[in-house]
Amino acid sequence: MSARNSVRMSIAQEAAEWFIANREGTPDPVQRSTFAAWLKTSPLHVEEYLGIALLAQELRAAADPGLSPETLLAQANDIEKIIFLAIWRSR
């Protein structure tokens, strides 16, 4: 794995951790400030965080028992495209 990919994977991991922390409850002022500083560090931080948020949204929608099989397949195709583009951009 290249150094660039390693850094990106590390940022993605941090983004996932921030996403979970922000969903577990109301962050205190120190957490909010630390999160804001983390986002401002790099556009990659923002990109990875938004990617995690989008993926979480898609997963919640896919878990809806009221969706038809056709809709689930269409969403799966969209998620595959998102993952492909994320991998392609990281090269």
Secondary structure as UniProt FT lines:
FT   HELIX           3..23
FT   HELIX           29..41
FT   HELIX           43..62
FT   TURN            65..66
FT   HELIX           69..89
//
